Amino acid sequence: MVASADFDRIEVGEQLPPLSIDITPKLIVGAALASRDYQDVHHDKAAARALGSPDIFMNILTTNGLVGRYVTDWAGSNARLRNVDIRLGAPNFPGDCMTFSGEVVAKDEAEHLLEVELKGSNSLGDHVTGRVRLTL
């Protein structure tokens, strides 16, 4: 994590650096359990297959946490997330890789507020798309 992004130097249109995350069974199961999501499709391959999925898949709470990590890794330790608005798309299955990309789409000088549009994509398409509002 960077110490802190310099608000004055950030411009609308600035691209966030990409972040790639390997999607492993350990990540999917561990994060689901840590977020108290005991739905069997996040840890039991047979149960996931019985519902038509080829494997276990990541839950939305994990995705939301990774979105927060992506933005705060870029913005630094002084960043405060004000709003996270995401939509899920293609599932994250074990053995895949999700790569985040993002762009600053709005900047409010008076409130030191930034708005970032982002997506996290895997081999099936966009796993998550959304916007994050944050202050520095």
Short mmCIF file of the C-alpha atoms (twelve columns), coordinates in Angstrom:
data_MODEL
# 
_entry.id   MODEL 
# 
loop_
_atom_site.group_PDB 
_atom_site.id 
_atom_site.type_symbol 
_atom_site.label_atom_id 
_atom_site.label_alt_id 
_atom_site.label_comp_id 
_atom_site.label_asym_id 
_atom_site.label_seq_id 
_atom_site.Cartn_x 
_atom_site.Cartn_y 
_atom_site.Cartn_z 
_atom_site.pdbx_PDB_model_num 
ATOM 1   C CA . MET A 1   0.000   0.000   0.000   1 
ATOM 2   C CA . VAL A 2   1.241   3.456   -0.805  1 
ATOM 3   C CA . ALA A 3   1.475   5.958   2.025   1 
ATOM 4   C CA . SER A 4   -1.153  8.215   0.470   1 
ATOM 5   C CA . ALA A 5   -2.133  9.397   -2.986  1 
ATOM 6   C CA . ASP A 6   -1.735  13.123  -3.575  1 
ATOM 7   C CA . PHE A 7   -5.273  14.378  -4.203  1 
ATOM 8   C CA . ASP A 8   -4.068  17.513  -5.973  1 
ATOM 9   C CA . ARG A 9   -2.136  15.473  -8.556  1 
ATOM 10  C CA . ILE A 10  -4.949  13.075  -9.381  1 
ATOM 11  C CA . GLU A 11  -6.814  13.941  -12.585 1 
ATOM 12  C CA . VAL A 12  -10.087 12.731  -14.039 1 
ATOM 13  C CA . GLY A 13  -9.161  10.112  -16.615 1 
ATOM 14  C CA . GLU A 14  -6.224  8.776   -14.586 1 
ATOM 15  C CA . GLN A 15  -5.902  5.022   -14.952 1 
ATOM 16  C CA . LEU A 16  -5.368  2.894   -11.865 1 
ATOM 17  C CA . PRO A 17  -2.644  0.276   -12.233 1 
ATOM 18  C CA . PRO A 18  -3.967  -3.209  -12.963 1 
ATOM 19  C CA . LEU A 19  -4.107  -5.785  -10.183 1 
ATOM 20  C CA . SER A 20  -4.244  -9.511  -10.947 1 
ATOM 21  C CA . ILE A 21  -5.506  -11.971 -8.363  1 
ATOM 22  C CA . ASP A 22  -5.229  -15.733 -8.763  1 
ATOM 23  C CA . ILE A 23  -8.561  -17.367 -7.959  1 
ATOM 24  C CA . THR A 24  -7.734  -20.385 -5.823  1 
ATOM 25  C CA . PRO A 25  -9.962  -22.778 -3.876  1 
ATOM 26  C CA . LYS A 26  -8.240  -21.545 -0.721  1 
ATOM 27  C CA . LEU A 27  -9.202  -17.922 -1.488  1 
ATOM 28  C CA . ILE A 28  -12.817 -18.818 -2.306  1 
ATOM 29  C CA . VAL A 29  -13.390 -21.103 0.688   1 
ATOM 30  C CA . GLY A 30  -11.364 -19.100 3.211   1 
ATOM 31  C CA . ALA A 31  -12.982 -15.787 2.343   1 
ATOM 32  C CA . ALA A 32  -16.489 -17.268 2.317   1 
ATOM 33  C CA . LEU A 33  -15.939 -18.747 5.774   1 
ATOM 34  C CA . ALA A 34  -14.311 -15.551 7.058   1 
ATOM 35  C CA . SER A 35  -17.371 -13.588 5.929   1 
ATOM 36  C CA . ARG A 36  -19.670 -16.187 7.565   1 
ATOM 37  C CA . ASP A 37  -21.145 -17.212 4.244   1 
ATOM 38  C CA . TYR A 38  -21.710 -20.925 4.725   1 
ATOM 39  C CA . GLN A 39  -23.634 -21.415 1.484   1 
ATOM 40  C CA . ASP A 40  -22.368 -24.773 0.238   1 
ATOM 41  C CA . VAL A 41  -21.685 -23.580 -3.333  1 
ATOM 42  C CA . HIS A 42  -18.676 -21.667 -1.974  1 
ATOM 43  C CA . HIS A 43  -16.952 -24.691 -0.396  1 
ATOM 44  C CA . ASP A 44  -18.549 -27.937 -1.609  1 
ATOM 45  C CA . LYS A 45  -17.804 -28.850 -5.221  1 
ATOM 46  C CA . ALA A 46  -20.471 -31.573 -5.329  1 
ATOM 47  C CA . ALA A 47  -23.134 -29.177 -4.058  1 
ATOM 48  C CA . ALA A 48  -22.091 -26.548 -6.593  1 
ATOM 49  C CA . ARG A 49  -22.242 -29.118 -9.395  1 
ATOM 50  C CA . ALA A 50  -25.691 -30.288 -8.252  1 
ATOM 51  C CA . LEU A 51  -26.893 -26.729 -8.904  1 
ATOM 52  C CA . GLY A 52  -25.342 -26.658 -12.385 1 
ATOM 53  C CA . SER A 53  -22.045 -24.943 -11.621 1 
ATOM 54  C CA . PRO A 54  -18.818 -26.601 -12.794 1 
ATOM 55  C CA . ASP A 55  -17.091 -25.830 -9.469  1 
ATOM 56  C CA . ILE A 56  -17.300 -23.754 -6.299  1 
ATOM 57  C CA . PHE A 57  -17.379 -20.006 -6.929  1 
ATOM 58  C CA . MET A 58  -16.521 -16.759 -5.159  1 
ATOM 59  C CA . ASN A 59  -19.152 -15.012 -3.051  1 
ATOM 60  C CA . ILE A 60  -20.100 -11.347 -3.387  1 
ATOM 61  C CA . LEU A 61  -18.638 -10.432 0.015   1 
ATOM 62  C CA . THR A 62  -15.196 -11.559 -1.129  1 
ATOM 63  C CA . THR A 63  -15.569 -9.650  -4.374  1 
ATOM 64  C CA . ASN A 64  -16.610 -6.543  -2.455  1 
ATOM 65  C CA . GLY A 65  -13.548 -6.860  -0.224  1 
ATOM 66  C CA . LEU A 66  -11.248 -7.249  -3.221  1 
ATOM 67  C CA . VAL A 67  -12.785 -4.151  -4.828  1 
ATOM 68  C CA . GLY A 68  -12.005 -2.221  -1.644  1 
ATOM 69  C CA . ARG A 69  -8.470  -3.579  -1.606  1 
ATOM 70  C CA . TYR A 70  -7.903  -2.584  -5.226  1 
ATOM 71  C CA . VAL A 71  -8.968  1.004   -4.691  1 
ATOM 72  C CA . THR A 72  -7.237  1.510   -1.330  1 
ATOM 73  C CA . ASP A 73  -3.998  -0.098  -2.536  1 
ATOM 74  C CA . TRP A 74  -3.931  2.645   -5.176  1 
ATOM 75  C CA . ALA A 75  -5.215  5.515   -3.018  1 
ATOM 76  C CA . GLY A 76  -3.187  4.802   0.112   1 
ATOM 77  C CA . SER A 77  -3.653  4.671   3.830   1 
ATOM 78  C CA . ASN A 78  -5.554  7.972   4.088   1 
ATOM 79  C CA . ALA A 79  -8.324  6.799   1.761   1 
ATOM 80  C CA . ARG A 80  -11.811 6.344   3.164   1 
ATOM 81  C CA . LEU A 81  -14.364 4.457   1.095   1 
ATOM 82  C CA . ARG A 82  -17.667 6.341   1.081   1 
ATOM 83  C CA . ASN A 83  -19.689 4.198   -1.295  1 
ATOM 84  C CA . VAL A 84  -19.101 0.929   -3.117  1 
ATOM 85  C CA . ASP A 85  -21.632 0.132   -5.842  1 
ATOM 86  C CA . ILE A 86  -20.880 -3.107  -7.681  1 
ATOM 87  C CA . ARG A 87  -22.614 -5.573  -9.966  1 
ATOM 88  C CA . LEU A 88  -21.558 -9.187  -10.432 1 
ATOM 89  C CA . GLY A 89  -21.262 -10.827 -13.820 1 
ATOM 90  C CA . ALA A 90  -19.242 -13.900 -14.769 1 
ATOM 91  C CA . PRO A 91  -18.418 -16.128 -11.777 1 
ATOM 92  C CA . ASN A 92  -14.906 -16.502 -10.389 1 
ATOM 93  C CA . PHE A 93  -13.967 -20.181 -10.438 1 
ATOM 94  C CA . PRO A 94  -10.795 -21.797 -9.061  1 
ATOM 95  C CA . GLY A 95  -7.894  -21.866 -11.494 1 
ATOM 96  C CA . ASP A 96  -8.777  -18.561 -13.116 1 
ATOM 97  C CA . CYS A 97  -7.267  -15.111 -12.632 1 
ATOM 98  C CA . MET A 98  -9.189  -11.880 -12.113 1 
ATOM 99  C CA . THR A 99  -7.572  -8.649  -13.232 1 
ATOM 100 C CA . PHE A 100 -8.818  -5.307  -11.981 1 
ATOM 101 C CA . SER A 101 -8.646  -2.103  -13.984 1 
ATOM 102 C CA . GLY A 102 -10.020 1.292   -13.106 1 
ATOM 103 C CA . GLU A 103 -10.228 4.953   -13.965 1 
ATOM 104 C CA . VAL A 104 -10.888 8.142   -12.034 1 
ATOM 105 C CA . VAL A 105 -14.171 9.455   -13.463 1 
ATOM 106 C CA . ALA A 106 -14.972 12.342  -11.102 1 
ATOM 107 C CA . LYS A 107 -13.171 14.649  -8.681  1 
ATOM 108 C CA . ASP A 108 -14.779 17.023  -6.188  1 
ATOM 109 C CA . GLU A 109 -12.197 19.538  -4.950  1 
ATOM 110 C CA . ALA A 110 -14.415 20.917  -2.173  1 
ATOM 111 C CA . GLU A 111 -14.955 17.539  -0.495  1 
ATOM 112 C CA . HIS A 112 -11.689 15.852  -1.557  1 
ATOM 113 C CA . LEU A 113 -13.893 13.223  -3.133  1 
ATOM 114 C CA . LEU A 114 -12.911 10.912  -5.968  1 
ATOM 115 C CA . GLU A 115 -15.048 8.532   -7.960  1 
ATOM 116 C CA . VAL A 116 -13.455 5.497   -9.574  1 
ATOM 117 C CA . GLU A 117 -15.088 3.280   -12.175 1 
ATOM 118 C CA . LEU A 118 -13.664 -0.236  -12.195 1 
ATOM 119 C CA . LYS A 119 -13.999 -3.764  -13.417 1 
ATOM 120 C CA . GLY A 120 -12.511 -7.105  -12.510 1 
ATOM 121 C CA . SER A 121 -12.334 -9.499  -15.432 1 
ATOM 122 C CA . ASN A 122 -11.539 -13.207 -15.749 1 
ATOM 123 C CA . SER A 123 -11.435 -15.647 -18.667 1 
ATOM 124 C CA . LEU A 124 -15.252 -15.705 -18.810 1 
ATOM 125 C CA . GLY A 125 -15.677 -11.917 -18.966 1 
ATOM 126 C CA . ASP A 126 -16.342 -9.213  -16.407 1 
ATOM 127 C CA . HIS A 127 -16.757 -10.696 -12.935 1 
ATOM 128 C CA . VAL A 128 -17.465 -7.330  -11.313 1 
ATOM 129 C CA . THR A 129 -18.158 -3.817  -12.553 1 
ATOM 130 C CA . GLY A 130 -18.885 -0.771  -10.491 1 
ATOM 131 C CA . ARG A 131 -18.025 2.570   -8.961  1 
ATOM 132 C CA . VAL A 132 -16.335 3.501   -5.741  1 
ATOM 133 C CA . ARG A 133 -16.499 6.917   -4.111  1 
ATOM 134 C CA . LEU A 134 -13.688 7.753   -1.721  1 
ATOM 135 C CA . THR A 135 -12.132 10.663  0.109   1 
ATOM 136 C CA . LEU A 136 -8.475  11.293  0.803   1 
# 
